Amino acid sequence: MNYLKNQFSLFFWVFCLLGVPLLIFSSCKKEENSPTPPNILLIISDDQGWGDLGVNGNSSVHTPRIDAMAEAGVQFTRFYVSPVCSPTRAELLTGRYHPRGGIYDTSSGGERLDLDETTVAEIFRSEGYRTGAFGKWHNGTQPPYHPNNRGFEEYYGFASGHWGNYFSPMLERNGQVVQGDGFIIDDLTNQTLKFIEKESNQPFFAWLALNTPHSPMQVPDLWWDRYKNDSIPPHRYQDSESPDKTRAAWALCENIDWNVGRILDRLDSLGKLENTIVIYMSDNGPNGWRWNDGLKGIKGHTDEGGVRSPFIVFWKDHLQAKKIHQVAATIDLLPSLVDMAGISMQENKKLDGVSLKPLLMGEDQDWEERFIFSHWNGSVSVRNQDFLLDKEDRLFDLKNDPGQLEPLVNPSDSLLSLFVEAKANWKNTVLSELDRNRRELFPIGYSGSTFTHLPARDGIAHGSIQRSNRFPNSSFFTNWISESDSITWDAEVLTSGKYKATIYYAAKESAVGSIVSLHQGENQLETPVLKAHDPPFVAVEYDRYPRQESYEKDFRPLELGVIHLNEGVHSIALKSKKINGPEFIEVRLLVFEKLDE
């Protein structure tokens, strides 16, 4: 039996034998006689730091709509996320620290959320909510890790890591490849609006996962022109700052603000604003050295600057405007939203988060002291309301030194040991659950799903073939010059049968007449390359700062034909039986469509 089959079989037989599901919630029911369930709109930006909003003291960036929402709603001044993308999303979905869910990387399968985790979307969908996710997923590409298999009925965006083109890029809608429409943040907002506007008696749970101001720093002229000549104010890390990158980040933040305003206005015009809980946050610290209210560190760091995020909760006529200073974290979202929606639940897997409803609603002034843990790539910090123990076990007084300028020289033994022991216990009980050595197989043919995407990101190049960029997300394979070269994916076919295979490729005129072949053991098919397709890199004129990510092209689909795939662990290989000219095709994506027998 293969790996995923073993997982599914184990869960099934334990269910049958014990009579209870291995899910976080064995019971999720609305309280009887409860009022109309609130809609949920969760907006998360990407690489927007604490200091990238006007409301948090940045006078250089213009974010009037988010600022107004914060001032009319609830602002958390000490809200913590993870240092990078995938872990924060996993914690948001599950209410549990990301090592428990198997997250240890942002690509190559290490970003996939374990299948025995129950998501907030699954809970709300089971309660009769319409559920939709729009934008960056980053917790697994292939079903059953795909958002459509984790509780979201509707999905529009990109599931595989991060993207390198923000202007009408290749996206997907529920597994089918589609072309985006315009600047990606505007497009994602439009799709979210369509979901919100749909006439229905059901409440909605919508997750808008924006992918800016993450690099590449591609900004439409409309927004860039507002900042391109702005001066940069002095700050703690100004000697390390890249001014144009900062200007582009500000421009992208203002574009986000405009789109948030569009959604709030539409909710208001539909009469839904009073019954919609709107949350705004980011997934980690800023993606560069820029003004961040003096906080230490940036994205990827477990210090304050890497993990303190804006967190705003707005619920018109239900929440009073105020600031909350108690520490809170991404792990608190699931229990808080479930609680505020009036859903009762029974935990069969321990949640790490707690409901913030008492703080939000002013129901309870007594709040239990707690520790919040931050982890990435072996570094762990722990903080409570007053102190922070950093990754090197240095203790900082955050109350008097929020910028972590100087560690405490002689903290009391009792105080220091309290934090050291808390960190050691967390490592032993939470971090120890993480398996970095597991074999990453990419599933094909999950029951209930039609499409499986195998992007270049998840493939392995052999021979002279090279990846277009050292960062695998959004990359493609190029420099295919020999018939001995190949691309493989470590795959696990979950359902035997016939599959239509399509690759998204680029090829010069000299490659016409070459033959591409697809293999799974003895199963194979061959297809000639009949049309040249050699497009330039797209939207490069909108890069306002040199990128690290791969440039992208508009890759064309080439249907390879129908192949029979055998169930089990097998390598999927792309090869060439014949190459005309000095170079074969470039490959961005392989798609399998499961066909009815």
N, C-alpha and C positions, 0 to 999 in steps of 0.2 A: 504494500500500500504506500502511496506517496504521501508527502508531508501534509499538504492541505487536506487530502482525504482523511488522513489520520486525525487531524484536528476536528473536522466536521463529524466524523464517526464517534469520536470520544464524547463530544458535546451531546450528540444524539442519544447515545446509550446511557449516559449519566442522567439525561432528562427522563428517559424511559424508566430507568431503574429507581430513581429517587423521586420522580414526580414533580420536580421543580426545575425551572430553566436556569441555566448558568448565565444569568444576566444580572446587571446591577439592580434592576427593579423587578421583583416578582409581582408587584402590584402597583399600578399607577392608575388611580381613579380620581376624578374630580370630586370635590366635596359636594354633597347634596345641597340643593337650594343655593348654589353659588351664583353670583352675578355673571353677566356675559363675560366669557373668557377674554382676556386682553390679547390683542395682536402683539407680536414680538418682531421688532426690527433691530437686528444686531449689525452694526457697521464697524469693520475693523480695517484700518489702514496698514500699510506695509513700510516699515523703517521710518515711521514718523516719531520723532522723539518727544519727550515731555515738553521740551522747549519750542516745539514747532507749531504752537498755537498762540494767538494773541492773548487769550485769556490766562495763559500761564506766564505772561510777562514779556513776550517777544513783540517788540514794537515795530519790527521790520517786516513781519509776515502779516498778511491781511486775511483773517478768517472770521468775518463778522457773524456768519450764520451759526457756526459751531460755538463761537464765543457767547452768542445770545442764548443758545440752547443750554450752555453750561450755567450761565447766570440765572436762567429761569428754572433750572433743574438742580440736580444733585451732582456735585463735583467731589470726587475722591482725590485727596492730595497725596495719598500714599498707597497707590495701586500698583501691583507688580505682575509683570509678565515674564516670559522666558527670554534669554539673550538672543535667540534666533527664531525663525519662522515656524517650522514644523512643530516644535515642542509646545509653543503657545497655542496653536490650533488644536493639538491633541488634548491639552488641558481644558480648553474651552469646551470641547465636545464631550468630555467625560467627567469633569469635576475631580480628576485624579492627576497626580504628578506624572509628567510624561514618561519617566523611566518605567512606570508600571504598565504603560501602553506600548512599550517596545521601541520608543523613538530614540535613536542615537545618531542620526545623520539627517541631512537635508536632500539627499539623493541616493541613488543606487539601491533602493529598497529599504534603507535605514530610516526613512521618513514615514513608513507605513504604520498605521494604527492597528494594533493587534485585533484579531477578529472576535475575541471574546469580550471586547469592551462594548458597552452600550452607550450610544450617543444621545445628546440632548434632542437631536432631530428625531430619532426613533421614538423617544418618549412623547414628544409633542404630536408626532404623527399618529401614534397609538391612541392619543386623546382626541382625535378628530380634527387636528390642525392640518391645513395645507402647508407643505414645507417646500422651500426653494432656496438653493444656494447659487450665488452669482459671483464669479471671479476666481480667485486663486484658492485652490483646495490644499494641496501640498501634504496630504496624509495618505497617499496611495493612488496609483493611476488605474491599475487593472481591477476589474471586478474580482472578488468581492470587496476590495478596498475602496472602490470608486464611490463618490458621494451618493449616487443613485442606489447604492447597496447599503448605505449607512444612515438611511432615514430621510433623504431628500428626494421628493417626487420629481422635482424639476432641478436641472443643473445646466448652467450656461457659463462657460469660462474655460479654464485650463487646469487640468489635474496634476500635470507633471512639472513640479518644481516652479521655476520662474521663467518669464518670457523675455525675449530680446527685441520685440517689436511691438509698439503701442498703437500703431496706426493700421486699422483693419487687418489684424493678424489672423492666422489660423487659430480657431477655437473649436469647441465642441458643444453640442447641445444633446444632452442625454446619450452620449456615446458617439453620435454622428458628427463627423468633421464638418464645420461650417466656416464661413468667412466672416470675420468681425465687421462692424459697420462704424467707421470713424474712430476717433480717439477712444482708447479702450475704457477709460474711466467713465466717459459719457455713455458709451455703449452699455457697460455693465449697469449703470444707473437706469438707462432706458429699459433694460430687461427686467430690472427689479420693479420699476414703475408698472410695467405690464402685468407683472405677477400681483402686485398690490391692487391694481385696478380691476382685476378679474372679479366679476360678479359671483358671489358665493355666500352661502349661509355659514360657511366654516370660517373660523378665525385663521390667521396666517402666522407662520414662523418664517421669516425671511432673513437670510444671512448674506450681506453684501460684503464680500472680501476683496477690497480694493488692492491693487498691486503697486501703488505709488505711495510715497516718493522713492521706492526701491529703484535702484539703477537697472537699466541704462537711463540716464537723465534725459529722456526724450520728452519734450514739452512743446505743445502747439504755440505758434507765434503769438496768439492772443494773450496767453498767460506769460510767456517768456518776455515779451516786450514790456511788461509791467515792472520787471525786476532786473533786466540785463545790465542796466547802468547804476543800480543801487550800490551805495556804499555798505561796507560790512562793519558792524559795530565791534569794538574790542571785546574780547572775552578770554576765558581761562586758557583755551587751546588755540588761540588765533594763529600761533606760529605754525601749526599743523594743518590749518584750514586750506581748502581749495575753493576760492571765492566763487567761481562759476558753478561749481557743484552745489554750493550753498544757495546761490541764486535760483538754480533750477529746482532745488528742493522746495524753496519757498513758493515758486510758481506752481509746482505740482500740488502743494498744500492748499493754495488758493483755489485751484481747480477742484480739488476735493470739496472744499467748503461750498463752492457754487453748486455742486451736485447734491450735497447734503441739503442745501436750501431748496433745491428742486423737489426733493422727496418730501420734506416737511410741508412745503406749500401744497403739494398734491394730496398728501394725507389730510391736510386741513380742508381743502376744497371738496374732498370726498366725505367729509364728516367723520373721518376715522382717527383723527389725531388724538381725541380725548380718550380713545380706548386702545392706544398703541403705546407700548413701552419701547422707547427708542434708546439704544445704547451706542455710544461712540467710544472707540479705544484704538490703540495701536498694538502691533505684535511684538515689538522690541524697541530698543533705543535707536537713536539716529544712525544712519549709514554714512557718517562722516563727522569730522571734527567741526562742529559749528556751535553757535550759542545754545546752551542747554541748561540755563539757570544755575551754572556753576557746578553741576553734578559731575562726578568722576566717571569716566569711561563712556563707551559708545556700544553700538551693536556688537554682540559676541562676548561682551564682558558681563561678569556677575556683580559688578559694582552698581551703584545707584543709577548712573547714567545709562547703563545697558539694559536695565530692567524696569525702571519706573516709567509708567505709561499714563497718558491722559485716560481718564475713565469718567464718562459723563452719562448719567441716567436721567432721561426726561420722560415724564408721563403727565401730560397736561391735566390739571385739576386734581391730580392724585398725589403728587409729590411736591412738597414745599421746597422752595429754593434754599439751598444750604450747602456748606462744605462739610465733608466728613474726613476726619483726620486719622481714624483708626486704620491700621494696615489691612489690606485686602489683596486678593490675587485672582488670576484667571480661573483657578480651580473653584472659585466661589460662584462662577456664573451659572453653572447647571443647577446647583441647589437653590440659588436665588430665584432664577426664572421659574423653576418648577413651583417653588413656594408662592411666588407672586401670582402665578396663574391658578392657584388653588388646587394643585395636583398633589394628592397624597402618595407617598412612595415608601417602599420597604427596601432597604439596601441588602443585597446579597454579596456585593463587593463593596469594600469600605471606600467611602468618599473621603478625599482629603480636604475638600472645600466645605464651607459652611454657608448657610443662607444669610445674605446681607439684608433681607427684608426688614428685620427689626431696626437696623440703622437707617434704611431708606424711609421707612414709614414712621419713624420716631416712636416705635412701640416699646422699646426697651432701652433704657439709658445705661444699664449695666452690660458691659461687654467683656467677655473673657479674654485675658491676655493670651497671645498666640505667637508662634514662630512662623515665618514665611521663608521658604527655601528656594534658592535659585541655583540651577545647575546647567552646565554645558561643557562637554568634552572633558570631563573629569574635574572641572573646577566647581566648587560648591561654596556658596555664601549663605548665611542665615541672619535674619533680622527680626527684631520685634518692634515695639512701638518707639523705643528709645535708642537701641544699639544695633550695630551691624558687625558681625564677624566675617571678615573677607576670606578669600580662598587661601590666603597664607596665614590664617588664624590670628590676624591683627584685629583688635577691637576698636570700633569707632563710636563716638557719641553723636548719633545723628540729630539729636535734639539741639545740640550746640554747634555741631560741625557737619551740616548736611552735605557739604562737598567733599567729605572724607579727606581733609587737608592733612590732618595729623592723627595717627592712631594714639589711643590712650597709652601713656608710658607705663604706668603702674596700676592697672586695674586690679581690683580686689580678686583674690583667688576664687571666691564664691561666684562672683559675676562672670569671670572668664570661664570657669569650669562649667557654668550653666550653659553657655553657648557652645563650648567645645564638645560637651556631652550630647547636646541636642544635634549637632552636626554629625557626630559619630553614629548616633542612633539612627538618623535619617539615612545615612549611607548604608547601614547594616540592614535596615528594614525596607527601604524604598529603592535606593540606587542598586542594591544587590539583585533586584528583580530583572535588571536590564541585561540582555544577552547580546553582546556585540559580535559574537562569533557564529551566530546562526547563519545558515545557508539561505541566501536570498534567491528564491525562485519566483518567476513572474507567471502568474496563472493565466490560462487561456480557456475560454469556454465555460465560465461559471454559469450554472443553471439560473435561468431568469434574466440573463443579460445576453444581448445580441452581439455587442461589439467589444473587442479587446484591442487596446492600443499598446504597441511596443515601440516607444520612441527611441531615437538614437541614444538618448540619455541612458537607457537601461541596457544598451547593447555593448558588445565587446568587439573591438577591431582586431583583425589579424593581418599579418603581412605589412604591406606599405600603407594601409589605410590609416588615416589620422582623424582625430576628433577636431572639429572646427574651433574649439576653445577648450582650455584646461578645465573650465567649469562645465560639467556635463549638462546641467539644466539648459534647455533650449538650444543645444548644440546639434550639429549634423555631422555625418561622416563624409569625408572627402579624400582626395589623393588615392583613389582606387585605380591602380595602374597595371595590375597583374591578374591573370586568371587564377593564380594561386591564392590571391587575397580573398577574404571573406569577412562577414559580420555575423556574430552569433548572439543569441539571447538564451540564458539559462531559464528554461520554461517548464511549466507543469500543466499539461493538458488535463482539465477536469472532466471533460465530456468528449468521448470519441465521436467522430462524425465528419461531415463535410463543412469546409469553411471557404468562403471567398476571401482571397488575399489581395490587398492593395498596398502599394508603396507610394510614398510621396517623395518625388525625386526631382533632380535637375540634371541636365546632360547637354554637353556641347554637340554641335552638328556632327563632329567626327565620330561620336558614339552611336549614331543611328545605325541600326543593323546588329548591334551587340546583343547578346542574350543574357538575361538575368534568370537565375534559377532559385527556387525556394525548396528547402529540404527539411524533413523531419525523419531521420533514419532512412528507411527505404522509400518513404513517401516523398514525392517531389513533383515539381512542374517547372516548365520553362516558358519564357515569354520574350519575344524580341522587343527592343526599344525602337519604336517606329517614328517617334517625334523628338526632335531636339527641344530642349527647354533650358535656356541659359540666362536666367534673369539676374539683374544686379542685386546688390544688397538693398533692402527697402528702408525708407524713412531715415536714412543716415543724415539728411539735412536737419533733422530735428534733434540730433544729439547735441546737447549744450556743454558736454564735458566728456573727455575720452572715456570710453566704456571698458569694463573688464569682461563683460559677457560676450558671447558670440553674436556677430551680426546675423540677421535672418534674411531669407529669400522667400519668395512666393513659390513654394514647391507644388508641382503638378501631380495629380494622382495617376498612377499606372496600375490598371487592374491586371494582376498576374494570372488569375484564373481560380479554379476550385481545386482544393487539395484535401485529401483525407488525413486527419490527424488522429493518432492513437493516444488513448488515455495514458497518463503517466509522466514521469520526469524525462524529458527529452530536450536536446538542444535544437533550437530553431536556427537555421542557417540561411543566409543569402550568399549566393555565389555567382560566378559568371562562367559560362561555358565558352564564351567567345567575346573578345573585346576588340572593337574596331577603334583605331586611333590611339593616341597616347594616354587617354584617361577615360575611365568608365563613369558611371553615374555617381551623383552625390545622393545620400539617403537621409531623410529627416524622420520618417515614421513608417512603420509597418502596421497595418490594420487587418485584423481578422473579423469577418462577419460570419457568425454561426448560422448555418442554413438548416431549414427543416428537412428531415429525412423523408 
